[in-house]
Amino acid sequence: MITETSQKTVKSLFTIDDKGNSYKYIIPPYQREYSWKEEQWESLFNDIYENETGYFLGSIICISSETNELDVIDGQQRLTTLSILLLSLYKTLNEHYNYFSNEKHLTKKFLGLEEYFLDEDNLRISLSIQNNNEEDYSYLAWMILDKPSIPPKNYGNRRIAKAFKYFSERIELETAECCMDDKIKLLFLLLDKISSSLIVKINTRDASSAFILFESINNRGMILTPIDLIKNTLISKLSNNQKPATVINNEWQEVIKNINDYESQVRFLRHYYNIFSNLNEYKFKVKCDEVNKATKSSLIKIYSEIIKNNGSDLIQDLIYKSNIYNNFINPRGIDEYGIYAKYKDSLENLNRIGAIPANALLLYLFEYHKDKDLSAILTFLEKWFVIRHVTNTPSTNKLDGIFIDMIKLLDNKGTLDDVMKSLLDELPEVEIIKNKLMTSNIYEFSSNLTKCLLIHIERSLSTKESMKDYWALNTSNEGKQPHPVWTVEHIYPRTPKENDVDKECESLKDTLGNLTITAYNGNLSNRSYAEKLVLEKEGKEIGFNSENIKINALLKGEVEWRGNNIKTRGAWLVEKFLKDFL
């Protein structure tokens, strides 16, 4: 079944391996299209950027061939994304080539990058034809390699182009505050980290073997995770003379029960150590410079050291704090009569908009400030993350450090007001915030974030009596999944009918000024603005004019909807959102 298994660096996968072989990777036509989104792009970038060189990225499964062409059965998403990341880095380095061209070792590294994309005169990766993947990737690669061609129709709207844009912007953000010397150092450090990252390459003799192996890996798993290894260390260290292995395992299962998916478990263990090891009073701190910060790759080392010194107390503390942490990752499960009930809406919103880095601060607050009313800072964090996500400032790799700093501030007698003021200082200037909120295609970024922003504005304009549950679910259809009653609606339709297309509105349709919330999305659909304004259903008015929605105030009386209307309303909404925040 398996003809070869070997651990490869990304460099040896994409250039010449230790046996002198150079391969071309073919994604078969039947494979699904490239489907990774920003969540996966961000995770891959962070894993590489935040960890030491030689970080393990997983495995790929290929079908052996008598030629240098390998069919990729599993791992195409990762391979494609790595190639796009490298193309983004190549483009950035090329833009600064004159600055480092007199440094021979840097020039050699840069020029060697072309080999990552080319096998002789052909592209090293040939993608599936699904959803124009092959065409999009080929255009992108040849453009970066200075052999431009005509871009495929609607190229910018598909994943390949969006991934390239994300990585290019992310690289720029990570180096934006550096002088040129430091910028070049960081760019080549990133190249080293990508190139040295490890992938297990598994070759099989035929497609049948490859698919059997793929199923086996995905159904049973092959590699022990850090969570497994930490548990095994606990059992081996404590079961000798302190507790039976079964008792320790049962205690560990309480932690796992509180946080029941792998990524959240890893994140909890990172947050737990990074928070509490920075406090003035903490009994589990690891006294080793090499592991003063918990990353994915240092978790095992850190927790092994703690277990060796005080494993029994550690597991009791993990049980207690994982129970608190569960409220942040599973806010829907909060008991409506429990102590966290009044925070449920805010915690759900933070969960919806992707405020995971704040979980570290929340864990600290819910432990050491549980006697205070935390409603104000939770609402503040909702708005802060909306702005952070739209402006992409501060950069992702700084977020963990920022929230650790906030914890240190509180631990040194700072107040919640001090924290909010410090977090405000991390955001861009007011004019940049306003411009980004008005002009960004916010709906394309995240419909949940858009909805959260619109609801904040609506509630600020409403009385307590007129407010509705805008996150309510419709559960009346038996046998069907509950679905939201209220959804985000495009005023100028997102997919207008042919006769209703307006070029200026097309470029602004996903911006804030063109978005509202409605309970009649299915009825409004892609109708024209004029129809949406006065629409009726079964004799009942359901259009924008009839709904008692405060953020629709500027729609009433407008007989047409054009680009200037979108911009005016966008500015008005931004003003309402930022009122009392900045």
C-alpha positions as CSV (number, residue, x, y, z in Angstrom):
1,M,0.0,0.0,0.0
2,I,2.6,2.6,1.1
3,T,5.7,2.8,-1.0
4,E,7.5,5.5,0.8
5,T,7.0,7.7,3.9
6,S,9.4,10.6,4.5
7,Q,9.6,13.8,6.4
8,K,10.2,16.8,4.1
9,T,10.8,20.4,4.6
10,V,8.6,22.7,2.4
11,K,11.8,23.7,0.6
12,S,12.6,20.0,-0.3
13,L,9.0,19.4,-1.4
14,F,9.0,22.4,-3.7
15,T,12.6,22.2,-5.0
16,I,15.0,19.3,-4.9
17,D,14.8,16.7,-2.1
18,D,17.6,14.9,-0.3
19,K,17.6,12.2,-3.1
20,G,18.0,14.8,-5.8
21,N,14.4,14.4,-7.1
22,S,12.3,17.3,-8.2
23,Y,8.5,16.8,-8.4
24,K,5.5,18.3,-10.0
25,Y,2.3,18.1,-8.0
26,I,-1.0,17.4,-9.9
27,I,-4.4,17.9,-8.3
28,P,-6.6,15.5,-10.2
29,P,-9.7,17.0,-12.0
30,Y,-12.1,15.1,-9.7
31,Q,-10.7,16.7,-6.6
32,R,-12.8,19.4,-5.0
33,E,-12.0,23.1,-5.7
34,Y,-9.7,25.2,-3.5
35,S,-11.9,25.9,-0.5
36,W,-9.8,27.4,2.3
37,K,-11.0,30.7,3.7
38,E,-9.5,33.5,5.8
39,E,-9.8,31.4,9.0
40,Q,-7.5,28.7,7.5
41,W,-5.1,31.3,5.9
42,E,-4.8,33.1,9.2
43,S,-4.2,29.8,11.1
44,L,-1.5,28.6,8.7
45,F,0.3,32.0,8.7
46,N,0.2,32.2,12.5
47,D,1.4,28.7,13.0
48,I,4.4,29.3,10.8
49,Y,5.1,32.9,12.0
50,E,4.6,32.4,15.7
51,N,6.6,29.2,16.1
52,E,10.2,28.3,15.8
53,T,11.7,27.0,12.5
54,G,10.8,23.4,11.7
55,Y,7.2,23.6,12.7
56,F,5.1,20.5,11.7
57,L,2.3,21.3,9.2
58,G,0.8,17.8,8.7
59,S,0.9,15.3,5.9
60,I,0.2,14.8,2.2
61,I,-0.7,11.6,0.4
62,C,0.4,11.2,-3.2
63,I,0.3,8.4,-5.8
64,S,3.7,7.2,-6.9
65,S,4.6,7.6,-10.5
66,E,7.5,6.5,-12.8
67,T,7.8,10.2,-13.8
68,N,8.3,13.2,-11.6
69,E,4.5,13.9,-11.6
70,L,2.6,13.0,-8.4
71,D,-1.2,13.0,-8.1
72,V,-2.1,14.6,-4.7
73,I,-5.0,12.7,-3.0
74,D,-4.8,14.5,0.4
75,G,-3.1,17.8,1.2
76,Q,-4.0,19.9,-1.9
77,Q,-5.4,22.7,0.2
78,R,-2.2,23.0,2.3
79,L,0.1,22.7,-0.7
80,T,-1.8,25.3,-2.7
81,T,-2.0,27.7,0.2
82,L,1.8,27.4,0.9
83,S,2.5,28.1,-2.7
84,I,0.2,31.2,-2.7
85,L,1.9,32.4,0.5
86,L,5.3,32.0,-1.1
87,L,4.2,33.9,-4.2
88,S,3.0,36.7,-1.9
89,L,6.4,36.8,-0.2
90,Y,8.3,36.6,-3.5
91,K,6.3,39.6,-4.8
92,T,7.1,41.6,-1.7
93,L,10.8,40.7,-1.8
94,N,11.0,41.6,-5.5
95,E,9.6,45.0,-4.7
96,H,12.5,45.6,-2.3
97,Y,15.2,43.8,-4.4
98,N,17.3,46.9,-4.9
99,Y,17.7,47.3,-1.2
100,F,19.2,43.9,-0.5
101,S,20.7,43.1,-4.0
102,N,24.3,43.8,-2.8
103,E,23.9,41.1,-0.1
104,K,25.0,37.9,-1.9
105,H,23.5,35.4,0.6
106,L,20.1,37.2,0.5
107,T,20.1,37.6,-3.3
108,K,20.9,33.8,-3.6
109,K,17.9,33.0,-1.3
110,F,15.6,35.3,-3.2
111,L,16.6,34.0,-6.7
112,G,16.2,30.4,-5.4
113,L,12.6,31.1,-4.7
114,E,11.7,30.8,-8.4
115,E,12.4,27.1,-8.1
116,Y,9.6,26.8,-5.6
117,F,7.1,27.6,-8.3
118,L,8.8,26.1,-11.4
119,D,9.9,22.6,-12.4
120,E,12.0,23.4,-15.4
121,D,9.7,25.7,-17.5
122,N,6.4,24.4,-16.1
123,L,4.6,25.4,-12.9
124,R,5.3,23.0,-10.1
125,I,1.7,22.8,-9.0
126,S,-1.2,22.1,-11.4
127,L,-4.5,22.6,-9.7
128,S,-7.9,21.1,-10.3
129,I,-10.0,22.6,-13.0
130,Q,-12.9,23.0,-10.6
131,N,-14.2,26.6,-10.3
132,N,-11.3,27.9,-12.5
133,N,-8.7,26.9,-10.0
134,E,-6.1,25.9,-12.5
135,E,-6.7,29.0,-14.7
136,D,-6.6,31.4,-11.6
137,Y,-3.4,29.9,-10.1
138,S,-1.6,29.8,-13.5
139,Y,-2.4,33.5,-14.1
140,L,-1.3,34.4,-10.6
141,A,2.0,32.5,-10.7
142,W,3.0,33.7,-14.2
143,M,2.1,37.3,-13.3
144,I,4.3,37.2,-10.2
145,L,7.1,35.5,-12.2
146,D,6.9,38.4,-14.7
147,K,5.1,36.6,-17.5
148,P,1.7,38.4,-17.3
149,S,-1.3,37.3,-19.2
150,I,-5.0,38.4,-19.4
151,P,-6.7,37.7,-16.1
152,P,-9.5,35.2,-16.1
153,K,-13.0,36.7,-16.0
154,N,-14.1,37.4,-12.4
155,Y,-10.6,36.4,-11.2
156,G,-10.7,38.7,-8.2
157,N,-13.9,37.2,-6.8
158,R,-12.5,33.7,-6.3
159,R,-10.5,32.1,-3.6
160,I,-7.0,32.0,-5.2
161,A,-7.0,35.7,-5.7
162,K,-8.4,36.4,-2.3
163,A,-5.8,34.2,-0.6
164,F,-3.0,36.0,-2.4
165,K,-4.5,39.4,-1.4
166,Y,-4.8,38.2,2.2
167,F,-1.2,37.1,2.5
168,S,0.2,40.1,0.7
169,E,-1.7,42.4,3.1
170,R,-0.7,40.3,6.1
171,I,3.0,40.4,5.2
172,E,2.8,44.2,4.7
173,L,1.0,44.6,8.1
174,E,3.6,42.5,9.9
175,T,6.4,44.7,8.6
176,A,4.7,48.1,8.3
177,E,6.2,49.6,11.4
178,C,9.8,48.4,10.7
179,C,12.7,50.4,9.2
180,M,13.9,48.9,5.9
181,D,16.7,46.9,7.5
182,D,14.3,45.3,9.9
183,K,11.7,44.8,7.3
184,I,14.2,42.8,5.1
185,K,15.2,40.7,8.1
186,L,11.6,39.9,8.9
187,L,10.8,39.0,5.3
188,F,13.7,36.6,5.1
189,L,13.0,35.2,8.6
190,L,9.5,34.4,7.3
191,L,11.0,32.7,4.3
192,D,13.2,30.6,6.5
193,K,10.2,29.6,8.7
194,I,8.1,28.6,5.7
195,S,11.0,26.8,4.0
196,S,11.9,24.8,7.1
197,S,8.3,23.8,8.1
198,L,7.9,20.1,8.0
199,I,5.4,17.9,6.1
200,V,5.2,14.1,6.1
201,K,5.0,12.9,2.5
202,I,3.3,9.6,2.0
203,N,3.5,7.8,-1.4
204,T,1.2,5.0,-2.3
205,R,1.3,2.6,-5.2
206,D,-2.1,3.4,-6.7
207,A,-5.3,5.4,-6.2
208,S,-7.1,2.6,-4.4
209,S,-4.3,2.5,-1.8
210,A,-4.2,6.2,-1.5
211,F,-8.0,6.5,-0.7
212,I,-7.9,3.6,1.8
213,L,-5.0,5.4,3.6
214,F,-6.8,8.7,3.4
215,E,-9.9,7.2,5.0
216,S,-7.8,5.5,7.7
217,I,-6.0,8.7,8.6
218,N,-9.1,10.8,8.8
219,N,-11.2,8.3,10.6
220,R,-8.7,7.0,13.2
221,G,-5.9,9.5,13.3
222,M,-2.3,8.7,13.2
223,I,-0.4,11.2,15.3
224,L,-0.7,11.8,19.0
225,T,-1.7,15.4,19.6
226,P,-0.1,17.7,22.3
227,I,-3.3,17.1,24.3
228,D,-2.8,13.3,24.2
229,L,0.9,13.7,25.2
230,I,0.1,16.1,28.1
231,K,-2.5,13.6,29.4
232,N,0.0,10.7,29.1
233,T,2.6,12.7,31.0
234,L,0.1,13.5,33.8
235,I,-0.7,9.8,34.1
236,S,2.9,8.6,34.1
237,K,4.1,11.2,36.6
238,L,1.2,11.1,39.0
239,S,0.2,7.5,39.0
240,N,3.4,6.3,40.5
241,N,2.8,7.5,44.0
242,Q,-0.1,10.0,44.1
243,K,-3.2,8.8,42.4
244,P,-4.5,5.8,40.4
245,A,-4.2,6.3,36.6
246,T,-8.0,5.9,36.3
247,V,-8.6,8.8,38.7
248,I,-6.1,11.0,36.8
249,N,-7.7,10.1,33.5
250,N,-11.2,10.9,34.9
251,E,-10.0,14.3,36.1
252,W,-8.4,15.0,32.7
253,Q,-11.6,14.1,31.0
254,E,-13.4,16.8,33.0
255,V,-11.1,19.3,31.2
256,I,-11.8,17.7,27.9
257,K,-15.6,17.7,28.6
258,N,-15.5,21.4,29.3
259,I,-13.6,22.2,26.1
260,N,-14.6,19.6,23.6
261,D,-12.8,20.4,20.4
262,Y,-9.1,20.0,19.8
263,E,-8.3,23.6,18.6
264,S,-10.1,25.1,21.6
265,Q,-8.2,22.8,23.9
266,V,-4.9,23.9,22.5
267,R,-5.9,27.5,22.7
268,F,-7.1,27.1,26.3
269,L,-3.8,25.6,27.4
270,R,-2.0,28.5,25.6
271,H,-4.2,31.2,27.1
272,Y,-4.1,29.5,30.6
273,Y,-0.3,29.5,30.8
274,N,0.3,32.9,29.0
275,I,-2.2,34.6,31.4
276,F,-1.4,33.2,34.7
277,S,2.4,32.8,34.3
278,N,2.5,36.6,34.0
279,L,0.8,37.3,37.3
280,N,2.7,38.3,40.3
281,E,1.4,35.4,42.3
282,Y,1.5,32.1,40.3
283,K,2.7,28.8,41.5
284,F,3.0,26.9,38.2
285,K,5.5,29.2,36.3
286,V,8.1,27.3,34.3
287,K,11.6,28.7,35.1
288,C,13.1,28.3,31.7
289,D,13.8,31.1,29.2
290,E,13.2,28.8,26.3
291,V,9.6,28.2,27.1
292,N,8.5,31.5,28.7
293,K,5.6,31.7,26.3
294,A,3.2,29.0,25.3
295,T,2.9,28.3,21.6
296,K,1.6,25.2,19.9
297,S,5.1,23.9,19.6
298,S,6.1,24.6,23.2
299,L,3.0,23.3,25.0
300,I,4.4,19.8,25.7
301,K,7.6,21.2,27.1
302,I,5.9,23.7,29.3
303,Y,3.2,21.4,30.7
304,S,5.7,18.5,31.2
305,E,7.8,20.8,33.4
306,I,4.8,22.0,35.4
307,I,3.5,18.4,35.9
308,K,7.0,17.3,37.1
309,N,6.8,20.0,39.8
310,N,3.1,20.2,40.8
311,G,0.9,18.1,38.5
312,S,-1.8,17.3,41.1
313,D,-2.6,21.0,41.8
314,L,-2.3,21.8,38.1
315,I,-5.1,19.5,37.0
316,Q,-7.5,20.8,39.7
317,D,-6.8,24.3,38.5
318,L,-7.3,23.3,34.9
319,I,-10.7,21.7,35.7
320,Y,-11.8,24.9,37.4
321,K,-10.6,27.3,34.8
322,S,-11.7,25.2,31.8
323,N,-15.2,25.4,33.3
324,I,-15.0,29.2,33.1
325,Y,-13.4,29.1,29.6
326,N,-16.3,27.0,28.3
327,N,-18.6,30.0,28.7
328,F,-16.6,31.9,26.0
329,I,-16.5,29.1,23.4
330,N,-20.0,27.8,24.1
331,P,-22.0,30.8,25.2
332,R,-25.3,29.3,24.0
333,G,-25.0,26.8,26.8
334,I,-24.9,29.4,29.5
335,D,-27.6,28.7,32.2
336,E,-30.1,31.5,32.0
337,Y,-30.4,31.5,35.8
338,G,-26.6,31.2,36.4
339,I,-24.0,33.8,37.3
340,Y,-23.0,34.4,33.7
341,A,-26.6,34.8,32.4
342,K,-26.4,38.6,32.1
343,Y,-23.3,38.3,29.9
344,K,-24.7,35.7,27.5
345,D,-25.6,38.1,24.7
346,S,-22.2,39.8,24.7
347,L,-20.3,36.5,24.9
348,E,-22.4,35.2,22.0
349,N,-21.6,38.3,20.0
350,L,-17.8,38.0,20.7
351,N,-18.0,34.4,19.6
352,R,-19.9,35.3,16.4
353,I,-17.4,38.0,15.3
354,G,-14.3,36.0,16.1
355,A,-12.9,37.6,19.2
356,I,-10.9,34.6,20.3
357,P,-7.7,36.5,21.5
358,A,-9.9,38.2,24.0
359,N,-10.7,34.9,25.7
360,A,-7.4,35.2,27.6
361,L,-8.5,38.6,29.1
362,L,-12.0,37.2,29.8
363,L,-10.6,34.2,31.7
364,Y,-8.7,36.6,33.9
365,L,-11.7,38.9,34.4
366,F,-14.1,36.1,35.2
367,E,-11.7,34.7,37.8
368,Y,-10.3,37.8,39.5
369,H,-13.0,40.5,38.8
370,K,-16.1,38.3,39.0
371,D,-17.5,40.5,41.8
372,K,-17.7,43.5,39.3
373,D,-20.2,44.2,36.6
374,L,-18.3,43.3,33.4
375,S,-21.1,44.3,31.0
376,A,-19.5,47.6,29.9
377,I,-16.1,46.1,29.0
378,L,-17.8,43.2,27.1
379,T,-19.8,45.6,25.0
380,F,-16.6,47.6,24.5
381,L,-14.8,44.5,23.3
382,E,-17.5,43.8,20.8
383,K,-17.1,47.2,19.2
384,W,-13.3,47.0,19.5
385,F,-13.1,43.8,17.5
386,V,-15.5,45.0,14.9
387,I,-13.1,47.9,14.2
388,R,-10.1,45.7,14.5
389,H,-11.4,43.2,12.0
390,V,-12.4,45.9,9.5
391,T,-9.1,47.9,9.8
392,N,-6.9,44.8,10.4
393,T,-5.2,46.8,13.0
394,P,-3.6,45.8,15.3
395,S,-2.2,42.9,13.3
396,T,-3.1,39.4,14.2
397,N,0.3,38.3,15.6
398,K,0.1,41.2,18.1
399,L,-3.3,40.4,19.6
400,D,-2.2,37.7,22.1
401,G,0.6,40.0,23.4
402,I,-1.8,43.0,23.7
403,F,-4.3,41.1,25.8
404,I,-1.5,39.7,28.0
405,D,-0.4,43.3,28.5
406,M,-4.0,44.2,29.6
407,I,-3.9,41.4,32.2
408,K,-0.5,42.7,33.5
409,L,-2.0,46.1,33.7
410,L,-4.9,44.8,35.8
411,D,-2.6,42.7,37.9
412,N,-0.6,45.8,38.8
413,K,-3.7,47.6,40.1
414,G,-5.0,49.0,36.8
415,T,-8.7,49.5,36.3
416,L,-11.2,48.4,33.7
417,D,-11.2,52.0,32.4
418,D,-7.4,51.8,32.1
419,V,-7.8,48.7,30.0
420,M,-10.3,50.2,27.7
421,K,-8.2,53.4,27.2
422,S,-5.1,51.2,26.5
423,L,-7.0,49.1,23.9
424,L,-8.3,52.3,22.2
425,D,-4.6,53.3,21.8
426,E,-4.0,50.1,19.8
427,L,-6.6,51.1,17.1
428,P,-5.8,53.3,14.1
429,E,-6.5,57.0,14.0
430,V,-10.2,58.0,14.0
431,E,-10.3,59.1,10.3
432,I,-8.8,55.8,9.2
433,I,-11.4,53.9,11.3
434,K,-14.3,56.0,9.8
435,N,-13.0,55.5,6.2
436,K,-12.5,51.8,6.6
437,L,-16.0,51.3,8.2
438,M,-17.5,53.3,5.3
439,T,-15.6,51.8,2.4
440,S,-14.7,48.2,3.3
441,N,-16.7,45.4,1.7
442,I,-17.7,44.4,5.3
443,Y,-20.4,42.0,4.2
444,E,-18.0,40.0,2.2
445,F,-15.6,39.8,5.2
446,S,-18.3,38.5,7.5
447,S,-22.1,38.6,7.5
448,N,-22.1,37.9,11.3
449,L,-19.8,40.8,12.0
450,T,-21.9,43.0,9.7
451,K,-25.1,42.0,11.6
452,C,-23.5,42.6,15.0
453,L,-22.4,46.1,13.9
454,L,-25.9,47.0,12.5
455,I,-27.6,45.7,15.7
456,H,-25.3,47.8,17.9
457,I,-26.4,50.9,15.9
458,E,-30.1,49.9,15.9
459,R,-30.0,49.4,19.7
460,S,-28.3,52.7,20.3
461,L,-31.2,54.4,18.4
462,S,-34.0,52.4,20.0
463,T,-35.8,52.6,23.3
464,K,-35.7,49.6,25.7
465,E,-39.3,49.0,24.9
466,S,-38.9,48.9,21.1
467,M,-35.8,46.7,21.0
468,K,-36.2,43.2,19.5
469,D,-34.2,40.0,19.8
470,Y,-32.3,40.3,16.5
471,W,-30.5,37.0,17.0
472,A,-33.8,35.0,17.5
473,L,-34.2,31.7,15.6
474,N,-37.3,30.5,13.8
475,T,-38.1,27.1,15.2
476,S,-41.6,26.8,13.8
477,N,-40.8,24.6,10.8
478,E,-40.8,21.0,12.2
479,G,-38.1,18.8,10.9
480,K,-36.0,21.7,9.6
481,Q,-33.0,23.4,11.2
482,P,-33.8,26.6,13.1
483,H,-32.8,29.6,11.0
484,P,-32.4,33.3,12.0
485,V,-35.5,35.5,11.9
486,W,-33.5,38.6,11.3
487,T,-30.8,38.7,8.6
488,V,-28.6,41.2,6.8
489,E,-30.3,42.6,3.7
490,H,-28.8,44.5,0.7
491,I,-30.8,47.6,-0.1
492,Y,-29.4,47.7,-3.6
493,P,-29.6,44.0,-4.3
494,R,-26.5,41.9,-4.2
495,T,-27.5,40.1,-7.4
496,P,-29.7,42.6,-9.2
497,K,-31.9,41.8,-12.2
498,E,-30.3,42.6,-15.5
499,N,-32.4,45.8,-15.9
500,D,-31.7,47.0,-12.4
501,V,-27.8,47.0,-12.6
502,D,-26.2,50.3,-11.5
503,K,-22.4,50.4,-12.0
504,E,-21.7,52.8,-9.1
505,C,-23.9,50.8,-6.7
506,E,-22.2,47.5,-7.8
507,S,-18.9,48.7,-6.4
508,L,-20.6,49.8,-3.1
509,K,-23.1,47.0,-2.6
510,D,-21.3,45.2,0.2
511,T,-20.4,48.4,2.1
512,L,-22.1,49.4,5.3
513,G,-24.3,52.1,3.8
514,N,-26.1,49.6,1.6
515,L,-26.8,47.1,4.4
516,T,-29.7,46.8,6.8
517,I,-31.5,44.1,8.9
518,T,-34.9,42.7,8.0
519,A,-37.2,39.9,9.0
520,Y,-38.3,39.5,5.4
521,N,-35.1,38.6,3.6
522,G,-36.7,35.8,1.5
523,N,-39.5,38.2,0.3
524,L,-37.2,41.1,-0.5
525,S,-34.6,38.9,-2.2
526,N,-33.1,40.5,-5.4
527,R,-36.0,43.0,-6.0
528,S,-35.2,46.5,-7.0
529,Y,-35.0,49.3,-4.4
530,A,-38.3,50.7,-5.5
531,E,-40.0,47.3,-4.9
532,K,-38.2,46.7,-1.6
533,L,-39.4,50.1,-0.3
534,V,-43.2,49.4,-0.5
535,L,-43.4,45.6,-0.8
536,E,-46.5,43.9,0.6
537,K,-47.2,40.3,1.5
538,E,-50.7,39.0,2.0
539,G,-52.0,42.5,2.4
540,K,-49.3,43.4,5.0
541,E,-46.6,46.0,4.3
542,I,-43.2,44.4,4.7
543,G,-41.0,46.9,2.8
544,F,-38.3,49.2,4.2
545,N,-41.0,52.0,4.6
546,S,-43.1,49.8,6.9
547,E,-40.5,48.1,9.2
548,N,-39.9,50.0,12.4
549,I,-36.1,49.8,11.9
550,K,-34.3,53.0,13.1
551,I,-31.3,52.4,10.8
552,N,-33.7,52.7,7.8
553,A,-34.5,56.3,8.6
554,L,-32.6,57.6,5.6
555,L,-34.4,55.3,3.2
556,K,-37.8,56.8,3.8
557,G,-38.6,59.4,1.3
558,E,-35.8,58.3,-1.1
559,V,-37.5,57.3,-4.4
560,E,-34.2,56.0,-5.8
561,W,-31.1,54.5,-4.4
562,R,-27.7,55.5,-5.9
563,G,-24.1,55.6,-5.0
564,N,-24.3,58.9,-3.2
565,N,-27.2,57.6,-1.1
566,I,-25.1,54.6,0.0
567,K,-22.1,56.9,0.9
568,T,-24.3,59.3,2.9
569,R,-26.0,56.6,4.8
570,G,-22.7,54.9,5.4
571,A,-21.3,58.0,7.0
572,W,-24.4,58.4,9.2
573,L,-24.2,54.8,10.4
574,V,-20.5,55.1,11.2
575,E,-21.1,58.3,13.2
576,K,-23.8,56.5,15.3
577,F,-21.7,53.4,15.8
578,L,-18.6,55.4,17.0
579,K,-20.6,57.8,19.2
580,D,-19.5,57.4,22.8
581,F,-17.0,54.7,21.8
582,L,-14.0,56.7,20.7
